[in-house]
Amino acid sequence: MFDPASLDELSKRLADAIPGGLVQIRDEIQKSFRAILQGTLSQMNLVSREEFDVQREVLARTRAKLEALEAQIAELEEQFLKP
């Protein structure tokens, strides 16, 4: 679900921000950052952009059908409830 290259890049950027005195443990810290990021993102229950776009289209179609049905009901009510 998450792009491994993006996680690697983000963890590398975080590790690069570590002060110069800790350079010798930078690789270890980068691996830790990656594991923490991956774990946190997995717990967030996120969806992919593709899945989001599909669901947005489904919702738009459903909304259009609902509006059409509401208009149809209003028309029928008007026909049958006229004195």
TORTIBA-809346 format. One record per atom (N, C-alpha, C): residue number from 1; residue in one letter; chain; atom name; x, y, z. Coordinates in steps of 0.05 Angstrom, whole numbers, plus 5000, padded with zeros to 4 digits. Layout:
// residues N
rec nr->NUM	rest->A	kette->A	atom->CA	px->X	py->Y	pz->Z
...
***
This chain:
// residues 83
rec nr->1	rest->M	kette->A	atom->N	px->5016	py->4976	pz->5000
rec nr->1	rest->M	kette->A	atom->CA	px->5000	py->5000	pz->5000
rec nr->1	rest->M	kette->A	atom->C	px->5017	py->5025	pz->5000
rec nr->2	rest->F	kette->A	atom->N	px->5039	py->5025	pz->5015
rec nr->2	rest->F	kette->A	atom->CA	px->5056	py->5048	pz->5017
rec nr->2	rest->F	kette->A	atom->C	px->5080	py->5043	pz->4999
rec nr->3	rest->D	kette->A	atom->N	px->5088	py->5063	pz->4985
rec nr->3	rest->D	kette->A	atom->CA	px->5111	py->5060	pz->4967
rec nr->3	rest->D	kette->A	atom->C	px->5137	py->5057	pz->4983
rec nr->4	rest->P	kette->A	atom->N	px->5150	py->5035	pz->4981
rec nr->4	rest->P	kette->A	atom->CA	px->5175	py->5031	pz->4997
rec nr->4	rest->P	kette->A	atom->C	px->5196	py->5052	pz->4991
rec nr->5	rest->A	kette->A	atom->N	px->5197	py->5061	pz->4966
rec nr->5	rest->A	kette->A	atom->CA	px->5217	py->5082	pz->4959
rec nr->5	rest->A	kette->A	atom->C	px->5211	py->5107	pz->4974
rec nr->6	rest->S	kette->A	atom->N	px->5186	py->5114	pz->4978
rec nr->6	rest->S	kette->A	atom->CA	px->5178	py->5138	pz->4992
rec nr->6	rest->S	kette->A	atom->C	px->5186	py->5136	pz->5022
rec nr->7	rest->L	kette->A	atom->N	px->5181	py->5113	pz->5033
rec nr->7	rest->L	kette->A	atom->CA	px->5188	py->5108	pz->5061
rec nr->7	rest->L	kette->A	atom->C	px->5219	py->5110	pz->5064
rec nr->8	rest->D	kette->A	atom->N	px->5233	py->5098	pz->5046
rec nr->8	rest->D	kette->A	atom->CA	px->5262	py->5099	pz->5047
rec nr->8	rest->D	kette->A	atom->C	px->5272	py->5128	pz->5045
rec nr->9	rest->E	kette->A	atom->N	px->5261	py->5143	pz->5027
rec nr->9	rest->E	kette->A	atom->CA	px->5269	py->5171	pz->5023
rec nr->9	rest->E	kette->A	atom->C	px->5263	py->5188	pz->5048
rec nr->10	rest->L	kette->A	atom->N	px->5239	py->5184	pz->5059
rec nr->10	rest->L	kette->A	atom->CA	px->5232	py->5199	pz->5083
rec nr->10	rest->L	kette->A	atom->C	px->5250	py->5192	pz->5107
rec nr->11	rest->S	kette->A	atom->N	px->5255	py->5166	pz->5111
rec nr->11	rest->S	kette->A	atom->CA	px->5272	py->5158	pz->5133
rec nr->11	rest->S	kette->A	atom->C	px->5300	py->5168	pz->5129
rec nr->12	rest->K	kette->A	atom->N	px->5310	py->5169	pz->5104
rec nr->12	rest->K	kette->A	atom->CA	px->5336	py->5179	pz->5098
rec nr->12	rest->K	kette->A	atom->C	px->5338	py->5209	pz->5104
rec nr->13	rest->R	kette->A	atom->N	px->5317	py->5223	pz->5097
rec nr->13	rest->R	kette->A	atom->CA	px->5317	py->5252	pz->5102
rec nr->13	rest->R	kette->A	atom->C	px->5316	py->5258	pz->5132
rec nr->14	rest->L	kette->A	atom->N	px->5301	py->5241	pz->5147
rec nr->14	rest->L	kette->A	atom->CA	px->5301	py->5244	pz->5176
rec nr->14	rest->L	kette->A	atom->C	px->5329	py->5238	pz->5188
rec nr->15	rest->A	kette->A	atom->N	px->5341	py->5217	pz->5178
rec nr->15	rest->A	kette->A	atom->CA	px->5368	py->5209	pz->5188
rec nr->15	rest->A	kette->A	atom->C	px->5389	py->5230	pz->5181
rec nr->16	rest->D	kette->A	atom->N	px->5386	py->5243	pz->5158
rec nr->16	rest->D	kette->A	atom->CA	px->5405	py->5263	pz->5149
rec nr->16	rest->D	kette->A	atom->C	px->5403	py->5288	pz->5167
rec nr->17	rest->A	kette->A	atom->N	px->5380	py->5292	pz->5180
rec nr->17	rest->A	kette->A	atom->CA	px->5377	py->5315	pz->5198
rec nr->17	rest->A	kette->A	atom->C	px->5390	py->5311	pz->5225
rec nr->18	rest->I	kette->A	atom->N	px->5401	py->5288	pz->5230
rec nr->18	rest->I	kette->A	atom->CA	px->5414	py->5282	pz->5255
rec nr->18	rest->I	kette->A	atom->C	px->5441	py->5297	pz->5257
rec nr->19	rest->P	kette->A	atom->N	px->5447	py->5308	pz->5280
rec nr->19	rest->P	kette->A	atom->CA	px->5472	py->5324	pz->5283
rec nr->19	rest->P	kette->A	atom->C	px->5497	py->5307	pz->5275
rec nr->20	rest->G	kette->A	atom->N	px->5517	py->5321	pz->5267
rec nr->20	rest->G	kette->A	atom->CA	px->5542	py->5309	pz->5257
rec nr->20	rest->G	kette->A	atom->C	px->5555	py->5290	pz->5277
rec nr->21	rest->G	kette->A	atom->N	px->5552	py->5294	pz->5302
rec nr->21	rest->G	kette->A	atom->CA	px->5565	py->5277	pz->5322
rec nr->21	rest->G	kette->A	atom->C	px->5554	py->5249	pz->5323
rec nr->22	rest->L	kette->A	atom->N	px->5531	py->5245	pz->5311
rec nr->22	rest->L	kette->A	atom->CA	px->5517	py->5219	pz->5312
rec nr->22	rest->L	kette->A	atom->C	px->5518	py->5205	pz->5285
rec nr->23	rest->V	kette->A	atom->N	px->5537	py->5213	pz->5267
rec nr->23	rest->V	kette->A	atom->CA	px->5538	py->5202	pz->5240
rec nr->23	rest->V	kette->A	atom->C	px->5543	py->5172	pz->5241
rec nr->24	rest->Q	kette->A	atom->N	px->5558	py->5162	pz->5260
rec nr->24	rest->Q	kette->A	atom->CA	px->5565	py->5134	pz->5261
rec nr->24	rest->Q	kette->A	atom->C	px->5541	py->5116	pz->5265
rec nr->25	rest->I	kette->A	atom->N	px->5519	py->5127	pz->5276
rec nr->25	rest->I	kette->A	atom->CA	px->5495	py->5110	pz->5280
rec nr->25	rest->I	kette->A	atom->C	px->5473	py->5118	pz->5262
rec nr->26	rest->R	kette->A	atom->N	px->5479	py->5134	pz->5242
rec nr->26	rest->R	kette->A	atom->CA	px->5458	py->5144	pz->5223
rec nr->26	rest->R	kette->A	atom->C	px->5443	py->5122	pz->5209
rec nr->27	rest->D	kette->A	atom->N	px->5458	py->5101	pz->5199
rec nr->27	rest->D	kette->A	atom->CA	px->5444	py->5079	pz->5185
rec nr->27	rest->D	kette->A	atom->C	px->5425	py->5064	pz->5203
rec nr->28	rest->E	kette->A	atom->N	px->5433	py->5060	pz->5228
rec nr->28	rest->E	kette->A	atom->CA	px->5416	py->5047	pz->5247
rec nr->28	rest->E	kette->A	atom->C	px->5391	py->5064	pz->5253
rec nr->29	rest->I	kette->A	atom->N	px->5395	py->5090	pz->5256
rec nr->29	rest->I	kette->A	atom->CA	px->5373	py->5108	pz->5261
rec nr->29	rest->I	kette->A	atom->C	px->5354	py->5109	pz->5237
rec nr->30	rest->Q	kette->A	atom->N	px->5366	py->5109	pz->5213
rec nr->30	rest->Q	kette->A	atom->CA	px->5349	py->5109	pz->5189
rec nr->30	rest->Q	kette->A	atom->C	px->5331	py->5084	pz->5188
rec nr->31	rest->K	kette->A	atom->N	px->5342	py->5061	pz->5194
rec nr->31	rest->K	kette->A	atom->CA	px->5326	py->5036	pz->5195
rec nr->31	rest->K	kette->A	atom->C	px->5304	py->5038	pz->5216
rec nr->32	rest->S	kette->A	atom->N	px->5311	py->5050	pz->5239
rec nr->32	rest->S	kette->A	atom->CA	px->5290	py->5053	pz->5260
rec nr->32	rest->S	kette->A	atom->C	px->5268	py->5072	pz->5250
rec nr->33	rest->F	kette->A	atom->N	px->5276	py->5094	pz->5238
rec nr->33	rest->F	kette->A	atom->CA	px->5256	py->5113	pz->5228
rec nr->33	rest->F	kette->A	atom->C	px->5238	py->5100	pz->5208
rec nr->34	rest->R	kette->A	atom->N	px->5249	py->5084	pz->5190
rec nr->34	rest->R	kette->A	atom->CA	px->5233	py->5070	pz->5170
rec nr->34	rest->R	kette->A	atom->C	px->5213	py->5051	pz->5183
rec nr->35	rest->A	kette->A	atom->N	px->5222	py->5036	pz->5202
rec nr->35	rest->A	kette->A	atom->CA	px->5205	py->5017	pz->5216
rec nr->35	rest->A	kette->A	atom->C	px->5182	py->5031	pz->5230
rec nr->36	rest->I	kette->A	atom->N	px->5189	py->5053	pz->5244
rec nr->36	rest->I	kette->A	atom->CA	px->5169	py->5069	pz->5258
rec nr->36	rest->I	kette->A	atom->C	px->5149	py->5081	pz->5239
rec nr->37	rest->L	kette->A	atom->N	px->5159	py->5093	pz->5217
rec nr->37	rest->L	kette->A	atom->CA	px->5140	py->5104	pz->5197
rec nr->37	rest->L	kette->A	atom->C	px->5122	py->5083	pz->5185
rec nr->38	rest->Q	kette->A	atom->N	px->5133	py->5060	pz->5178
rec nr->38	rest->Q	kette->A	atom->CA	px->5117	py->5039	pz->5165
rec nr->38	rest->Q	kette->A	atom->C	px->5096	py->5029	pz->5185
rec nr->39	rest->G	kette->A	atom->N	px->5104	py->5025	pz->5210
rec nr->39	rest->G	kette->A	atom->CA	px->5085	py->5016	pz->5230
rec nr->39	rest->G	kette->A	atom->C	px->5063	py->5036	pz->5236
rec nr->40	rest->T	kette->A	atom->N	px->5070	py->5061	pz->5238
rec nr->40	rest->T	kette->A	atom->CA	px->5050	py->5082	pz->5243
rec nr->40	rest->T	kette->A	atom->C	px->5031	py->5085	pz->5220
rec nr->41	rest->L	kette->A	atom->N	px->5041	py->5086	pz->5195
rec nr->41	rest->L	kette->A	atom->CA	px->5024	py->5089	pz->5172
rec nr->41	rest->L	kette->A	atom->C	px->5005	py->5064	pz->5169
rec nr->42	rest->S	kette->A	atom->N	px->5015	py->5041	pz->5176
rec nr->42	rest->S	kette->A	atom->CA	px->4998	py->5017	pz->5174
rec nr->42	rest->S	kette->A	atom->C	px->4975	py->5018	pz->5194
rec nr->43	rest->Q	kette->A	atom->N	px->4980	py->5029	pz->5217
rec nr->43	rest->Q	kette->A	atom->CA	px->4959	py->5031	pz->5238
rec nr->43	rest->Q	kette->A	atom->C	px->4939	py->5053	pz->5232
rec nr->44	rest->M	kette->A	atom->N	px->4945	py->5071	pz->5213
rec nr->44	rest->M	kette->A	atom->CA	px->4927	py->5093	pz->5207
rec nr->44	rest->M	kette->A	atom->C	px->4903	py->5084	pz->5190
rec nr->45	rest->N	kette->A	atom->N	px->4903	py->5060	pz->5180
rec nr->45	rest->N	kette->A	atom->CA	px->4881	py->5050	pz->5164
rec nr->45	rest->N	kette->A	atom->C	px->4875	py->5068	pz->5140
rec nr->46	rest->L	kette->A	atom->N	px->4895	py->5074	pz->5125
rec nr->46	rest->L	kette->A	atom->CA	px->4893	py->5092	pz->5102
rec nr->46	rest->L	kette->A	atom->C	px->4886	py->5076	pz->5077
rec nr->47	rest->V	kette->A	atom->N	px->4874	py->5089	pz->5057
rec nr->47	rest->V	kette->A	atom->CA	px->4868	py->5076	pz->5032
rec nr->47	rest->V	kette->A	atom->C	px->4886	py->5088	pz->5010
rec nr->48	rest->S	kette->A	atom->N	px->4889	py->5073	pz->4989
rec nr->48	rest->S	kette->A	atom->CA	px->4906	py->5083	pz->4967
rec nr->48	rest->S	kette->A	atom->C	px->4890	py->5105	pz->4952
rec nr->49	rest->R	kette->A	atom->N	px->4905	py->5121	pz->4937
rec nr->49	rest->R	kette->A	atom->CA	px->4892	py->5142	pz->4921
rec nr->49	rest->R	kette->A	atom->C	px->4873	py->5130	pz->4901
rec nr->50	rest->E	kette->A	atom->N	px->4881	py->5108	pz->4889
rec nr->50	rest->E	kette->A	atom->CA	px->4864	py->5095	pz->4869
rec nr->50	rest->E	kette->A	atom->C	px->4837	py->5086	pz->4881
rec nr->51	rest->E	kette->A	atom->N	px->4838	py->5074	pz->4905
rec nr->51	rest->E	kette->A	atom->CA	px->4814	py->5065	pz->4918
rec nr->51	rest->E	kette->A	atom->C	px->4797	py->5089	pz->4926
rec nr->52	rest->F	kette->A	atom->N	px->4809	py->5110	pz->4935
rec nr->52	rest->F	kette->A	atom->CA	px->4795	py->5135	pz->4942
rec nr->52	rest->F	kette->A	atom->C	px->4780	py->5146	pz->4917
rec nr->53	rest->D	kette->A	atom->N	px->4794	py->5147	pz->4895
rec nr->53	rest->D	kette->A	atom->CA	px->4782	py->5157	pz->4870
rec nr->53	rest->D	kette->A	atom->C	px->4758	py->5140	pz->4861
rec nr->54	rest->V	kette->A	atom->N	px->4761	py->5114	pz->4863
rec nr->54	rest->V	kette->A	atom->CA	px->4739	py->5096	pz->4856
rec nr->54	rest->V	kette->A	atom->C	px->4715	py->5101	pz->4873
rec nr->55	rest->Q	kette->A	atom->N	px->4719	py->5103	pz->4899
rec nr->55	rest->Q	kette->A	atom->CA	px->4697	py->5107	pz->4918
rec nr->55	rest->Q	kette->A	atom->C	px->4684	py->5134	pz->4914
rec nr->56	rest->R	kette->A	atom->N	px->4700	py->5154	pz->4906
rec nr->56	rest->R	kette->A	atom->CA	px->4689	py->5181	pz->4901
rec nr->56	rest->R	kette->A	atom->C	px->4671	py->5180	pz->4877
rec nr->57	rest->E	kette->A	atom->N	px->4678	py->5165	pz->4856
rec nr->57	rest->E	kette->A	atom->CA	px->4661	py->5162	pz->4832
rec nr->57	rest->E	kette->A	atom->C	px->4636	py->5147	pz->4839
rec nr->58	rest->V	kette->A	atom->N	px->4638	py->5126	pz->4856
rec nr->58	rest->V	kette->A	atom->CA	px->4614	py->5111	pz->4864
rec nr->58	rest->V	kette->A	atom->C	px->4595	py->5129	pz->4879
rec nr->59	rest->L	kette->A	atom->N	px->4606	py->5145	pz->4897
rec nr->59	rest->L	kette->A	atom->CA	px->4590	py->5164	pz->4912
rec nr->59	rest->L	kette->A	atom->C	px->4576	py->5184	pz->4894
rec nr->60	rest->A	kette->A	atom->N	px->4590	py->5195	pz->4875
rec nr->60	rest->A	kette->A	atom->CA	px->4579	py->5214	pz->4856
rec nr->60	rest->A	kette->A	atom->C	px->4555	py->5202	pz->4841
rec nr->61	rest->R	kette->A	atom->N	px->4559	py->5177	pz->4831
rec nr->61	rest->R	kette->A	atom->CA	px->4537	py->5163	pz->4817
rec nr->61	rest->R	kette->A	atom->C	px->4513	py->5158	pz->4835
rec nr->62	rest->T	kette->A	atom->N	px->4519	py->5150	pz->4859
rec nr->62	rest->T	kette->A	atom->CA	px->4498	py->5145	pz->4879
rec nr->62	rest->T	kette->A	atom->C	px->4483	py->5171	pz->4885
rec nr->63	rest->R	kette->A	atom->N	px->4497	py->5192	pz->4888
rec nr->63	rest->R	kette->A	atom->CA	px->4485	py->5218	pz->4894
rec nr->63	rest->R	kette->A	atom->C	px->4467	py->5227	pz->4871
rec nr->64	rest->A	kette->A	atom->N	px->4476	py->5223	pz->4847
rec nr->64	rest->A	kette->A	atom->CA	px->4460	py->5230	pz->4823
rec nr->64	rest->A	kette->A	atom->C	px->4434	py->5213	pz->4822
rec nr->65	rest->K	kette->A	atom->N	px->4436	py->5188	pz->4828
rec nr->65	rest->K	kette->A	atom->CA	px->4413	py->5170	pz->4828
rec nr->65	rest->K	kette->A	atom->C	px->4393	py->5179	pz->4850
rec nr->66	rest->L	kette->A	atom->N	px->4404	py->5186	pz->4873
rec nr->66	rest->L	kette->A	atom->CA	px->4387	py->5194	pz->4895
rec nr->66	rest->L	kette->A	atom->C	px->4372	py->5220	pz->4888
rec nr->67	rest->E	kette->A	atom->N	px->4386	py->5239	pz->4876
rec nr->67	rest->E	kette->A	atom->CA	px->4373	py->5264	pz->4868
rec nr->67	rest->E	kette->A	atom->C	px->4351	py->5258	pz->4847
rec nr->68	rest->A	kette->A	atom->N	px->4356	py->5240	pz->4829
rec nr->68	rest->A	kette->A	atom->CA	px->4336	py->5234	pz->4809
rec nr->68	rest->A	kette->A	atom->C	px->4312	py->5221	pz->4822
rec nr->69	rest->L	kette->A	atom->N	px->4316	py->5203	pz->4840
rec nr->69	rest->L	kette->A	atom->CA	px->4294	py->5190	pz->4854
rec nr->69	rest->L	kette->A	atom->C	px->4278	py->5209	pz->4872
rec nr->70	rest->E	kette->A	atom->N	px->4292	py->5228	pz->4884
rec nr->70	rest->E	kette->A	atom->CA	px->4278	py->5248	pz->4900
rec nr->70	rest->E	kette->A	atom->C	px->4260	py->5265	pz->4882
rec nr->71	rest->A	kette->A	atom->N	px->4270	py->5272	pz->4859
rec nr->71	rest->A	kette->A	atom->CA	px->4254	py->5288	pz->4840
rec nr->71	rest->A	kette->A	atom->C	px->4230	py->5272	pz->4831
rec nr->72	rest->Q	kette->A	atom->N	px->4234	py->5247	pz->4826
rec nr->72	rest->Q	kette->A	atom->CA	px->4212	py->5229	pz->4817
rec nr->72	rest->Q	kette->A	atom->C	px->4191	py->5226	pz->4839
rec nr->73	rest->I	kette->A	atom->N	px->4200	py->5223	pz->4863
rec nr->73	rest->I	kette->A	atom->CA	px->4181	py->5221	pz->4886
rec nr->73	rest->I	kette->A	atom->C	px->4165	py->5247	pz->4889
rec nr->74	rest->A	kette->A	atom->N	px->4179	py->5269	pz->4887
rec nr->74	rest->A	kette->A	atom->CA	px->4166	py->5295	pz->4889
rec nr->74	rest->A	kette->A	atom->C	px->4145	py->5298	pz->4868
rec nr->75	rest->E	kette->A	atom->N	px->4151	py->5290	pz->4844
rec nr->75	rest->E	kette->A	atom->CA	px->4132	py->5292	pz->4821
rec nr->75	rest->E	kette->A	atom->C	px->4108	py->5274	pz->4826
rec nr->76	rest->L	kette->A	atom->N	px->4113	py->5249	pz->4835
rec nr->76	rest->L	kette->A	atom->CA	px->4091	py->5231	pz->4841
rec nr->76	rest->L	kette->A	atom->C	px->4073	py->5241	pz->4864
rec nr->77	rest->E	kette->A	atom->N	px->4086	py->5251	pz->4885
rec nr->77	rest->E	kette->A	atom->CA	px->4071	py->5263	pz->4907
rec nr->77	rest->E	kette->A	atom->C	px->4053	py->5285	pz->4897
rec nr->78	rest->E	kette->A	atom->N	px->4064	py->5302	pz->4880
rec nr->78	rest->E	kette->A	atom->CA	px->4049	py->5325	pz->4869
rec nr->78	rest->E	kette->A	atom->C	px->4024	py->5314	pz->4853
rec nr->79	rest->Q	kette->A	atom->N	px->4028	py->5293	pz->4837
rec nr->79	rest->Q	kette->A	atom->CA	px->4007	py->5283	pz->4821
rec nr->79	rest->Q	kette->A	atom->C	px->3984	py->5270	pz->4838
rec nr->80	rest->F	kette->A	atom->N	px->3992	py->5255	pz->4859
rec nr->80	rest->F	kette->A	atom->CA	px->3973	py->5240	pz->4874
rec nr->80	rest->F	kette->A	atom->C	px->3961	py->5256	pz->4897
rec nr->81	rest->L	kette->A	atom->N	px->3974	py->5276	pz->4906
rec nr->81	rest->L	kette->A	atom->CA	px->3965	py->5291	pz->4929
rec nr->81	rest->L	kette->A	atom->C	px->3950	py->5317	pz->4921
rec nr->82	rest->K	kette->A	atom->N	px->3947	py->5322	pz->4895
rec nr->82	rest->K	kette->A	atom->CA	px->3932	py->5346	pz->4887
rec nr->82	rest->K	kette->A	atom->C	px->3903	py->5341	pz->4892
rec nr->83	rest->P	kette->A	atom->N	px->3890	py->5361	pz->4903
rec nr->83	rest->P	kette->A	atom->CA	px->3861	py->5359	pz->4909
rec nr->83	rest->P	kette->A	atom->C	px->3844	py->5360	pz->4883
***
